[in-house]
């Protein structure tokens, strides 16, 4: 009987995914081509999260 492991549920995988999403959001916000709503839709994150990243960029 083998061990089954779902990598997508792993904490470090999730942390890496969040870090990468943030990097992509920053690049998209700097390009100023897409709205925060569209960025959130593309990356499957909340609009609030995109707005939070945008707010941090302005600091």
mmCIF file as Biopython writes it, N, C-alpha, C and O atoms, coordinates in Angstrom:
data_model
#
loop_
_atom_site.group_PDB
_atom_site.id
_atom_site.type_symbol
_atom_site.label_atom_id
_atom_site.label_alt_id
_atom_site.label_comp_id
_atom_site.label_asym_id
_atom_site.label_entity_id
_atom_site.label_seq_id
_atom_site.pdbx_PDB_ins_code
_atom_site.Cartn_x
_atom_site.Cartn_y
_atom_site.Cartn_z
_atom_site.occupancy
_atom_site.B_iso_or_equiv
_atom_site.auth_seq_id
_atom_site.auth_asym_id
_atom_site.pdbx_PDB_model_num
ATOM 1   N N  . UNK A ? 1  ? 0.842   -1.171 0.000   1.0 0.0 1  A 1 
ATOM 2   C CA . UNK A ? 1  ? 0.000   0.000  0.000   1.0 0.0 1  A 1 
ATOM 3   C C  . UNK A ? 1  ? 0.889   1.237  0.000   1.0 0.0 1  A 1 
ATOM 4   O O  . UNK A ? 1  ? 1.693   1.425  0.913   1.0 0.0 1  A 1 
ATOM 5   N N  . UNK A ? 2  ? 0.747   2.081  -1.021  1.0 0.0 2  A 1 
ATOM 6   C CA . UNK A ? 2  ? 1.564   3.274  -1.158  1.0 0.0 2  A 1 
ATOM 7   C C  . UNK A ? 2  ? 1.008   4.461  -0.403  1.0 0.0 2  A 1 
ATOM 8   O O  . UNK A ? 2  ? -0.145  4.475  0.030   1.0 0.0 2  A 1 
ATOM 9   N N  . UNK A ? 3  ? 1.849   5.439  -0.264  1.0 0.0 3  A 1 
ATOM 10  C CA . UNK A ? 3  ? 1.452   6.673  0.404   1.0 0.0 3  A 1 
ATOM 11  C C  . UNK A ? 3  ? 0.945   7.652  -0.656  1.0 0.0 3  A 1 
ATOM 12  O O  . UNK A ? 3  ? 1.589   7.847  -1.686  1.0 0.0 3  A 1 
ATOM 13  N N  . UNK A ? 4  ? -0.192  8.255  -0.401  1.0 0.0 4  A 1 
ATOM 14  C CA . UNK A ? 4  ? -0.748  9.255  -1.302  1.0 0.0 4  A 1 
ATOM 15  C C  . UNK A ? 4  ? -0.560  10.629 -0.670  1.0 0.0 4  A 1 
ATOM 16  O O  . UNK A ? 4  ? -0.894  10.847 0.495   1.0 0.0 4  A 1 
ATOM 17  N N  . UNK A ? 5  ? -0.019  11.547 -1.461  1.0 0.0 5  A 1 
ATOM 18  C CA . UNK A ? 5  ? 0.236   12.890 -0.945  1.0 0.0 5  A 1 
ATOM 19  C C  . UNK A ? 5  ? -0.213  13.906 -1.987  1.0 0.0 5  A 1 
ATOM 20  O O  . UNK A ? 5  ? 0.237   13.875 -3.133  1.0 0.0 5  A 1 
ATOM 21  N N  . UNK A ? 6  ? -1.089  14.793 -1.587  1.0 0.0 6  A 1 
ATOM 22  C CA . UNK A ? 6  ? -1.578  15.836 -2.480  1.0 0.0 6  A 1 
ATOM 23  C C  . UNK A ? 6  ? -0.738  17.088 -2.263  1.0 0.0 6  A 1 
ATOM 24  O O  . UNK A ? 6  ? -0.915  17.798 -1.273  1.0 0.0 6  A 1 
ATOM 25  N N  . UNK A ? 7  ? 0.166   17.353 -3.180  1.0 0.0 7  A 1 
ATOM 26  C CA . UNK A ? 7  ? 1.101   18.477 -3.043  1.0 0.0 7  A 1 
ATOM 27  C C  . UNK A ? 7  ? 0.373   19.817 -2.994  1.0 0.0 7  A 1 
ATOM 28  O O  . UNK A ? 7  ? 0.845   20.748 -2.341  1.0 0.0 7  A 1 
ATOM 29  N N  . UNK A ? 8  ? -0.768  19.932 -3.672  1.0 0.0 8  A 1 
ATOM 30  C CA . UNK A ? 8  ? -1.465  21.213 -3.703  1.0 0.0 8  A 1 
ATOM 31  C C  . UNK A ? 8  ? -2.034  21.616 -2.348  1.0 0.0 8  A 1 
ATOM 32  O O  . UNK A ? 8  ? -2.405  22.774 -2.152  1.0 0.0 8  A 1 
ATOM 33  N N  . UNK A ? 9  ? -2.106  20.686 -1.425  1.0 0.0 9  A 1 
ATOM 34  C CA . UNK A ? 9  ? -2.583  20.995 -0.079  1.0 0.0 9  A 1 
ATOM 35  C C  . UNK A ? 9  ? -1.428  21.276 0.888   1.0 0.0 9  A 1 
ATOM 36  O O  . UNK A ? 9  ? -1.662  21.600 2.052   1.0 0.0 9  A 1 
ATOM 37  N N  . UNK A ? 10 ? -0.216  21.157 0.425   1.0 0.0 10 A 1 
ATOM 38  C CA . UNK A ? 10 ? 0.960   21.360 1.257   1.0 0.0 10 A 1 
ATOM 39  C C  . UNK A ? 10 ? 1.120   22.844 1.604   1.0 0.0 10 A 1 
ATOM 40  O O  . UNK A ? 10 ? 0.910   23.711 0.754   1.0 0.0 10 A 1 
ATOM 41  N N  . UNK A ? 11 ? 1.489   23.128 2.846   1.0 0.0 11 A 1 
ATOM 42  C CA . UNK A ? 11 ? 1.650   24.505 3.320   1.0 0.0 11 A 1 
ATOM 43  C C  . UNK A ? 11 ? 2.687   25.267 2.504   1.0 0.0 11 A 1 
ATOM 44  O O  . UNK A ? 11 ? 2.444   26.404 2.102   1.0 0.0 11 A 1 
ATOM 45  N N  . UNK A ? 12 ? 3.828   24.658 2.259   1.0 0.0 12 A 1 
ATOM 46  C CA . UNK A ? 12 ? 4.890   25.348 1.518   1.0 0.0 12 A 1 
ATOM 47  C C  . UNK A ? 12 ? 4.491   25.582 0.064   1.0 0.0 12 A 1 
ATOM 48  O O  . UNK A ? 12 ? 4.850   26.604 -0.520  1.0 0.0 12 A 1 
ATOM 49  N N  . UNK A ? 13 ? 3.764   24.658 -0.513  1.0 0.0 13 A 1 
ATOM 50  C CA . UNK A ? 13 ? 3.251   24.841 -1.875  1.0 0.0 13 A 1 
ATOM 51  C C  . UNK A ? 13 ? 2.318   26.043 -1.906  1.0 0.0 13 A 1 
ATOM 52  O O  . UNK A ? 13 ? 2.432   26.894 -2.788  1.0 0.0 13 A 1 
ATOM 53  N N  . UNK A ? 14 ? 1.404   26.118 -0.956  1.0 0.0 14 A 1 
ATOM 54  C CA . UNK A ? 14 ? 0.459   27.229 -0.881  1.0 0.0 14 A 1 
ATOM 55  C C  . UNK A ? 14 ? 1.183   28.561 -0.683  1.0 0.0 14 A 1 
ATOM 56  O O  . UNK A ? 14 ? 0.824   29.567 -1.294  1.0 0.0 14 A 1 
ATOM 57  N N  . UNK A ? 15 ? 2.192   28.557 0.166   1.0 0.0 15 A 1 
ATOM 58  C CA . UNK A ? 15 ? 2.961   29.776 0.428   1.0 0.0 15 A 1 
ATOM 59  C C  . UNK A ? 15 ? 3.686   30.229 -0.841  1.0 0.0 15 A 1 
ATOM 60  O O  . UNK A ? 15 ? 3.712   31.420 -1.151  1.0 0.0 15 A 1 
ATOM 61  N N  . UNK A ? 16 ? 4.264   29.295 -1.560  1.0 0.0 16 A 1 
ATOM 62  C CA . UNK A ? 16 ? 4.941   29.623 -2.813  1.0 0.0 16 A 1 
ATOM 63  C C  . UNK A ? 16 ? 3.981   30.147 -3.858  1.0 0.0 16 A 1 
ATOM 64  O O  . UNK A ? 16 ? 4.311   31.072 -4.600  1.0 0.0 16 A 1 
ATOM 65  N N  . UNK A ? 17 ? 2.803   29.567 -3.920  1.0 0.0 17 A 1 
ATOM 66  C CA . UNK A ? 17 ? 1.778   30.007 -4.866  1.0 0.0 17 A 1 
ATOM 67  C C  . UNK A ? 17 ? 1.341   31.438 -4.545  1.0 0.0 17 A 1 
ATOM 68  O O  . UNK A ? 17 ? 1.172   32.262 -5.444  1.0 0.0 17 A 1 
ATOM 69  N N  . UNK A ? 18 ? 1.161   31.719 -3.260  1.0 0.0 18 A 1 
ATOM 70  C CA . UNK A ? 18 ? 0.754   33.067 -2.849  1.0 0.0 18 A 1 
ATOM 71  C C  . UNK A ? 18 ? 1.844   34.090 -3.176  1.0 0.0 18 A 1 
ATOM 72  O O  . UNK A ? 18 ? 1.552   35.194 -3.637  1.0 0.0 18 A 1 
ATOM 73  N N  . UNK A ? 19 ? 3.091   33.717 -2.936  1.0 0.0 19 A 1 
ATOM 74  C CA . UNK A ? 19 ? 4.205   34.615 -3.242  1.0 0.0 19 A 1 
ATOM 75  C C  . UNK A ? 19 ? 4.256   34.909 -4.741  1.0 0.0 19 A 1 
ATOM 76  O O  . UNK A ? 19 ? 4.439   36.056 -5.149  1.0 0.0 19 A 1 
ATOM 77  N N  . UNK A ? 20 ? 4.095   33.882 -5.545  1.0 0.0 20 A 1 
ATOM 78  C CA . UNK A ? 20 ? 4.131   34.058 -7.002  1.0 0.0 20 A 1 
ATOM 79  C C  . UNK A ? 20 ? 2.944   34.896 -7.477  1.0 0.0 20 A 1 
ATOM 80  O O  . UNK A ? 20 ? 3.106   35.759 -8.339  1.0 0.0 20 A 1 
ATOM 81  N N  . UNK A ? 21 ? 1.764   34.653 -6.929  1.0 0.0 21 A 1 
ATOM 82  C CA . UNK A ? 21 ? 0.605   35.462 -7.296  1.0 0.0 21 A 1 
ATOM 83  C C  . UNK A ? 21 ? 0.839   36.932 -6.978  1.0 0.0 21 A 1 
ATOM 84  O O  . UNK A ? 21 ? 0.475   37.813 -7.757  1.0 0.0 21 A 1 
ATOM 85  N N  . UNK A ? 22 ? 1.446   37.184 -5.835  1.0 0.0 22 A 1 
ATOM 86  C CA . UNK A ? 22 ? 1.724   38.570 -5.438  1.0 0.0 22 A 1 
ATOM 87  C C  . UNK A ? 22 ? 2.684   39.228 -6.422  1.0 0.0 22 A 1 
ATOM 88  O O  . UNK A ? 22 ? 2.491   40.383 -6.799  1.0 0.0 22 A 1 
ATOM 89  N N  . UNK A ? 23 ? 3.718   38.499 -6.840  1.0 0.0 23 A 1 
ATOM 90  C CA . UNK A ? 23 ? 4.681   39.031 -7.808  1.0 0.0 23 A 1 
ATOM 91  C C  . UNK A ? 23 ? 3.987   39.366 -9.130  1.0 0.0 23 A 1 
ATOM 92  O O  . UNK A ? 23 ? 4.277   40.391 -9.747  1.0 0.0 23 A 1 
ATOM 93  N N  . UNK A ? 24 ? 3.087   38.512 -9.552  1.0 0.0 24 A 1 
ATOM 94  C CA . UNK A ? 24 ? 2.354   38.737 -10.801 1.0 0.0 24 A 1 
ATOM 95  C C  . UNK A ? 24 ? 1.427   39.935 -10.663 1.0 0.0 24 A 1 
ATOM 96  O O  . UNK A ? 24 ? 1.319   40.751 -11.579 1.0 0.0 24 A 1 
ATOM 97  N N  . UNK A ? 25 ? 0.757   40.043 -9.516  1.0 0.0 25 A 1 
ATOM 98  C CA . UNK A ? 25 ? -0.137  41.179 -9.268  1.0 0.0 25 A 1 
ATOM 99  C C  . UNK A ? 25 ? 0.635   42.486 -9.335  1.0 0.0 25 A 1 
ATOM 100 O O  . UNK A ? 25 ? 0.176   43.451 -9.946  1.0 0.0 25 A 1 
ATOM 101 N N  . UNK A ? 26 ? 1.801   42.520 -8.709  1.0 0.0 26 A 1 
ATOM 102 C CA . UNK A ? 26 ? 2.628   43.727 -8.717  1.0 0.0 26 A 1 
ATOM 103 C C  . UNK A ? 26 ? 2.972   44.120 -10.156 1.0 0.0 26 A 1 
ATOM 104 O O  . UNK A ? 26 ? 2.860   45.290 -10.521 1.0 0.0 26 A 1 
ATOM 105 N N  . UNK A ? 27 ? 3.384   43.163 -10.962 1.0 0.0 27 A 1 
ATOM 106 C CA . UNK A ? 27 ? 3.723   43.456 -12.359 1.0 0.0 27 A 1 
ATOM 107 C C  . UNK A ? 27 ? 2.515   43.969 -13.128 1.0 0.0 27 A 1 
ATOM 108 O O  . UNK A ? 27 ? 2.628   44.919 -13.903 1.0 0.0 27 A 1 
ATOM 109 N N  . UNK A ? 28 ? 1.366   43.348 -12.917 1.0 0.0 28 A 1 
ATOM 110 C CA . UNK A ? 28 ? 0.155   43.769 -13.623 1.0 0.0 28 A 1 
ATOM 111 C C  . UNK A ? 28 ? -0.283  45.165 -13.193 1.0 0.0 28 A 1 
ATOM 112 O O  . UNK A ? 28 ? -0.717  45.964 -14.023 1.0 0.0 28 A 1 
ATOM 113 N N  . UNK A ? 29 ? -0.172  45.457 -11.905 1.0 0.0 29 A 1 
ATOM 114 C CA . UNK A ? 29 ? -0.557  46.780 -11.413 1.0 0.0 29 A 1 
ATOM 115 C C  . UNK A ? 29 ? 0.380   47.854 -11.962 1.0 0.0 29 A 1 
ATOM 116 O O  . UNK A ? 29 ? -0.061  48.956 -12.289 1.0 0.0 29 A 1 
ATOM 117 N N  . UNK A ? 30 ? 1.656   47.539 -12.064 1.0 0.0 30 A 1 
ATOM 118 C CA . UNK A ? 30 ? 2.620   48.509 -12.591 1.0 0.0 30 A 1 
ATOM 119 C C  . UNK A ? 30 ? 2.368   48.801 -14.067 1.0 0.0 30 A 1 
ATOM 120 O O  . UNK A ? 30 ? 2.605   49.920 -14.522 1.0 0.0 30 A 1 
ATOM 121 N N  . UNK A ? 31 ? 1.895   47.816 -14.815 1.0 0.0 31 A 1 
ATOM 122 C CA . UNK A ? 31 ? 1.579   48.019 -16.234 1.0 0.0 31 A 1 
ATOM 123 C C  . UNK A ? 31 ? 0.342   48.888 -16.426 1.0 0.0 31 A 1 
ATOM 124 O O  . UNK A ? 31 ? 0.188   49.530 -17.466 1.0 0.0 31 A 1 
ATOM 125 N N  . UNK A ? 32 ? -0.532  48.911 -15.438 1.0 0.0 32 A 1 
ATOM 126 C CA . UNK A ? 32 ? -1.755  49.730 -15.450 1.0 0.0 32 A 1 
ATOM 127 C C  . UNK A ? 32 ? -2.641  49.457 -16.659 1.0 0.0 32 A 1 
ATOM 128 O O  . UNK A ? 32 ? -3.304  50.363 -17.164 1.0 0.0 32 A 1 
ATOM 129 N N  . UNK A ? 33 ? -2.652  48.216 -17.121 1.0 0.0 33 A 1 
ATOM 130 C CA . UNK A ? 33 ? -3.485  47.863 -18.270 1.0 0.0 33 A 1 
ATOM 131 C C  . UNK A ? 33 ? -4.817  47.276 -17.817 1.0 0.0 33 A 1 
ATOM 132 O O  . UNK A ? 33 ? -5.863  47.556 -18.402 1.0 0.0 33 A 1 
ATOM 133 N N  . UNK A ? 34 ? -4.763  46.457 -16.764 1.0 0.0 34 A 1 
ATOM 134 C CA . UNK A ? 34 ? -5.961  45.759 -16.297 1.0 0.0 34 A 1 
ATOM 135 C C  . UNK A ? 34 ? -6.485  46.358 -14.998 1.0 0.0 34 A 1 
ATOM 136 O O  . UNK A ? 34 ? -5.730  46.916 -14.202 1.0 0.0 34 A 1 
ATOM 137 N N  . UNK A ? 35 ? -7.773  46.231 -14.805 1.0 0.0 35 A 1 
ATOM 138 C CA . UNK A ? 35 ? -8.394  46.689 -13.558 1.0 0.0 35 A 1 
ATOM 139 C C  . UNK A ? 35 ? -8.089  45.683 -12.443 1.0 0.0 35 A 1 
ATOM 140 O O  . UNK A ? 35 ? -7.696  44.546 -12.707 1.0 0.0 35 A 1 
ATOM 141 N N  . UNK A ? 36 ? -8.274  46.115 -11.216 1.0 0.0 36 A 1 
ATOM 142 C CA . UNK A ? 36 ? -8.057  45.207 -10.088 1.0 0.0 36 A 1 
ATOM 143 C C  . UNK A ? 36 ? -9.023  44.030 -10.152 1.0 0.0 36 A 1 
ATOM 144 O O  . UNK A ? 36 ? -8.672  42.914 -9.768  1.0 0.0 36 A 1 
ATOM 145 N N  . UNK A ? 37 ? -10.224 44.273 -10.631 1.0 0.0 37 A 1 
ATOM 146 C CA . UNK A ? 37 ? -11.207 43.202 -10.756 1.0 0.0 37 A 1 
ATOM 147 C C  . UNK A ? 37 ? -10.758 42.147 -11.758 1.0 0.0 37 A 1 
ATOM 148 O O  . UNK A ? 37 ? -10.900 40.949 -11.516 1.0 0.0 37 A 1 
ATOM 149 N N  . UNK A ? 38 ? -10.215 42.600 -12.886 1.0 0.0 38 A 1 
ATOM 150 C CA . UNK A ? 38 ? -9.768  41.667 -13.918 1.0 0.0 38 A 1 
ATOM 151 C C  . UNK A ? 38 ? -8.543  40.882 -13.443 1.0 0.0 38 A 1 
ATOM 152 O O  . UNK A ? 38 ? -8.432  39.687 -13.716 1.0 0.0 38 A 1 
ATOM 153 N N  . UNK A ? 39 ? -7.634  41.537 -12.744 1.0 0.0 39 A 1 
ATOM 154 C CA . UNK A ? 39 ? -6.453  40.854 -12.192 1.0 0.0 39 A 1 
ATOM 155 C C  . UNK A ? 39 ? -6.903  39.770 -11.219 1.0 0.0 39 A 1 
ATOM 156 O O  . UNK A ? 39 ? -6.410  38.643 -11.263 1.0 0.0 39 A 1 
ATOM 157 N N  . UNK A ? 40 ? -7.835  40.114 -10.347 1.0 0.0 40 A 1 
ATOM 158 C CA . UNK A ? 40 ? -8.352  39.145 -9.374  1.0 0.0 40 A 1 
ATOM 159 C C  . UNK A ? 40 ? -8.992  37.958 -10.082 1.0 0.0 40 A 1 
ATOM 160 O O  . UNK A ? 40 ? -8.808  36.811 -9.675  1.0 0.0 40 A 1 
ATOM 161 N N  . UNK A ? 41 ? -9.731  38.233 -11.121 1.0 0.0 41 A 1 
ATOM 162 C CA . UNK A ? 41 ? -10.392 37.168 -11.869 1.0 0.0 41 A 1 
ATOM 163 C C  . UNK A ? 41 ? -9.369  36.242 -12.539 1.0 0.0 41 A 1 
ATOM 164 O O  . UNK A ? 41 ? -9.504  35.020 -12.482 1.0 0.0 41 A 1 
ATOM 165 N N  . UNK A ? 42 ? -8.368  36.819 -13.159 1.0 0.0 42 A 1 
ATOM 166 C CA . UNK A ? 42 ? -7.357  36.028 -13.859 1.0 0.0 42 A 1 
ATOM 167 C C  . UNK A ? 42 ? -6.587  35.130 -12.898 1.0 0.0 42 A 1 
ATOM 168 O O  . UNK A ? 42 ? -6.334  33.965 -13.204 1.0 0.0 42 A 1 
ATOM 169 N N  . UNK A ? 43 ? -6.210  35.669 -11.731 1.0 0.0 43 A 1 
ATOM 170 C CA . UNK A ? 43 ? -5.392  34.912 -10.784 1.0 0.0 43 A 1 
ATOM 171 C C  . UNK A ? 43 ? -6.210  34.140 -9.753  1.0 0.0 43 A 1 
ATOM 172 O O  . UNK A ? 43 ? -5.654  33.450 -8.899  1.0 0.0 43 A 1 
ATOM 173 N N  . UNK A ? 44 ? -7.516  34.258 -9.837  1.0 0.0 44 A 1 
ATOM 174 C CA . UNK A ? 44 ? -8.416  33.559 -8.921  1.0 0.0 44 A 1 
ATOM 175 C C  . UNK A ? 44 ? -8.124  33.918 -7.465  1.0 0.0 44 A 1 
ATOM 176 O O  . UNK A ? 44 ? -8.005  33.050 -6.600  1.0 0.0 44 A 1 
ATOM 177 N N  . UNK A ? 45 ? -8.013  35.231 -7.223  1.0 0.0 45 A 1 
ATOM 178 C CA . UNK A ? 45 ? -7.849  35.771 -5.875  1.0 0.0 45 A 1 
ATOM 179 C C  . UNK A ? 45 ? -8.950  36.807 -5.663  1.0 0.0 45 A 1 
ATOM 180 O O  . UNK A ? 45 ? -9.680  37.142 -6.596  1.0 0.0 45 A 1 
ATOM 181 N N  . UNK A ? 46 ? -9.067  37.304 -4.456  1.0 0.0 46 A 1 
ATOM 182 C CA . UNK A ? 46 ? -10.109 38.294 -4.178  1.0 0.0 46 A 1 
ATOM 183 C C  . UNK A ? 46 ? -9.669  39.685 -4.639  1.0 0.0 46 A 1 
ATOM 184 O O  . UNK A ? 46 ? -8.479  39.990 -4.717  1.0 0.0 46 A 1 
ATOM 185 N N  . UNK A ? 47 ? -10.652 40.502 -4.937  1.0 0.0 47 A 1 
ATOM 186 C CA . UNK A ? 47 ? -10.389 41.889 -5.306  1.0 0.0 47 A 1 
ATOM 187 C C  . UNK A ? 47 ? -9.742  42.602 -4.127  1.0 0.0 47 A 1 
ATOM 188 O O  . UNK A ? 47 ? -8.859  43.440 -4.313  1.0 0.0 47 A 1 
ATOM 189 N N  . UNK A ? 48 ? -10.177 42.272 -2.915  1.0 0.0 48 A 1 
ATOM 190 C CA . UNK A ? 48 ? -9.592  42.877 -1.712  1.0 0.0 48 A 1 
ATOM 191 C C  . UNK A ? 48 ? -8.098  42.604 -1.629  1.0 0.0 48 A 1 
ATOM 192 O O  . UNK A ? 48 ? -7.327  43.483 -1.242  1.0 0.0 48 A 1 
ATOM 193 N N  . UNK A ? 49 ? -7.680  41.392 -1.988  1.0 0.0 49 A 1 
ATOM 194 C CA . UNK A ? 49 ? -6.256  41.048 -1.943  1.0 0.0 49 A 1 
ATOM 195 C C  . UNK A ? 49 ? -5.466  41.885 -2.957  1.0 0.0 49 A 1 
ATOM 196 O O  . UNK A ? 49 ? -4.386  42.385 -2.645  1.0 0.0 49 A 1 
ATOM 197 N N  . UNK A ? 50 ? -6.006  42.031 -4.159  1.0 0.0 50 A 1 
ATOM 198 C CA . UNK A ? 50 ? -5.335  42.841 -5.188  1.0 0.0 50 A 1 
ATOM 199 C C  . UNK A ? 50 ? -5.249  44.291 -4.724  1.0 0.0 50 A 1 
ATOM 200 O O  . UNK A ? 50 ? -4.218  44.938 -4.902  1.0 0.0 50 A 1 
ATOM 201 N N  . UNK A ? 51 ? -6.316  44.800 -4.135  1.0 0.0 51 A 1 
ATOM 202 C CA . UNK A ? 51 ? -6.320  46.180 -3.635  1.0 0.0 51 A 1 
ATOM 203 C C  . UNK A ? 51 ? -5.334  46.356 -2.482  1.0 0.0 51 A 1 
ATOM 204 O O  . UNK A ? 51 ? -4.711  47.409 -2.347  1.0 0.0 51 A 1 
ATOM 205 N N  . UNK A ? 52 ? -5.194  45.323 -1.654  1.0 0.0 52 A 1 
ATOM 206 C CA . UNK A ? 52 ? -4.240  45.375 -0.553  1.0 0.0 52 A 1 
ATOM 207 C C  . UNK A ? 52 ? -2.808  45.467 -1.103  1.0 0.0 52 A 1 
ATOM 208 O O  . UNK A ? 52 ? -1.998  46.248 -0.606  1.0 0.0 52 A 1 
ATOM 209 N N  . UNK A ? 53 ? -2.510  44.675 -2.118  1.0 0.0 53 A 1 
ATOM 210 C CA . UNK A ? 53 ? -1.179  44.734 -2.740  1.0 0.0 53 A 1 
ATOM 211 C C  . UNK A ? 53 ? -0.952  46.097 -3.372  1.0 0.0 53 A 1 
ATOM 212 O O  . UNK A ? 53 ? 0.136   46.661 -3.260  1.0 0.0 53 A 1 
ATOM 213 N N  . UNK A ? 54 ? -1.962  46.627 -4.029  1.0 0.0 54 A 1 
ATOM 214 C CA . UNK A ? 54 ? -1.860  47.953 -4.663  1.0 0.0 54 A 1 
ATOM 215 C C  . UNK A ? 54 ? -1.585  49.021 -3.608  1.0 0.0 54 A 1 
ATOM 216 O O  . UNK A ? 54 ? -0.774  49.921 -3.824  1.0 0.0 54 A 1 
ATOM 217 N N  . UNK A ? 55 ? -2.258  48.918 -2.476  1.0 0.0 55 A 1 
ATOM 218 C CA . UNK A ? 55 ? -2.067  49.890 -1.399  1.0 0.0 55 A 1 
ATOM 219 C C  . UNK A ? 55 ? -0.642  49.826 -0.861  1.0 0.0 55 A 1 
ATOM 220 O O  . UNK A ? 55 ? -0.037  50.856 -0.565  1.0 0.0 55 A 1 
ATOM 221 N N  . UNK A ? 56 ? -0.109  48.607 -0.734  1.0 0.0 56 A 1 
ATOM 222 C CA . UNK A ? 56 ? 1.261   48.437 -0.251  1.0 0.0 56 A 1 
ATOM 223 C C  . UNK A ? 56 ? 2.273   49.012 -1.241  1.0 0.0 56 A 1 
ATOM 224 O O  . UNK A ? 56 ? 3.322   49.512 -0.834  1.0 0.0 56 A 1 
ATOM 225 N N  . UNK A ? 57 ? 1.969   48.945 -2.521  1.0 0.0 57 A 1 
ATOM 226 C CA . UNK A ? 57 ? 2.871   49.494 -3.542  1.0 0.0 57 A 1 
ATOM 227 C C  . UNK A ? 57 ? 2.965   51.014 -3.449  1.0 0.0 57 A 1 
ATOM 228 O O  . UNK A ? 57 ? 4.014   51.595 -3.727  1.0 0.0 57 A 1 
ATOM 229 N N  . UNK A ? 58 ? 1.882   51.645 -3.062  1.0 0.0 58 A 1 
ATOM 230 C CA . UNK A ? 58 ? 1.842   53.100 -3.003  1.0 0.0 58 A 1 
ATOM 231 C C  . UNK A ? 58 ? 2.626   53.664 -1.830  1.0 0.0 58 A 1 
ATOM 232 O O  . UNK A ? 58 ? 2.936   54.856 -1.809  1.0 0.0 58 A 1 
ATOM 233 N N  . UNK A ? 59 ? 2.949   52.827 -0.858  1.0 0.0 59 A 1 
ATOM 234 C CA . UNK A ? 59 ? 3.672   53.290 0.333   1.0 0.0 59 A 1 
ATOM 235 C C  . UNK A ? 59 ? 5.098   53.640 0.025   1.0 0.0 59 A 1 
ATOM 236 O O  . UNK A ? 59 ? 5.841   54.046 0.919   1.0 0.0 59 A 1 
#
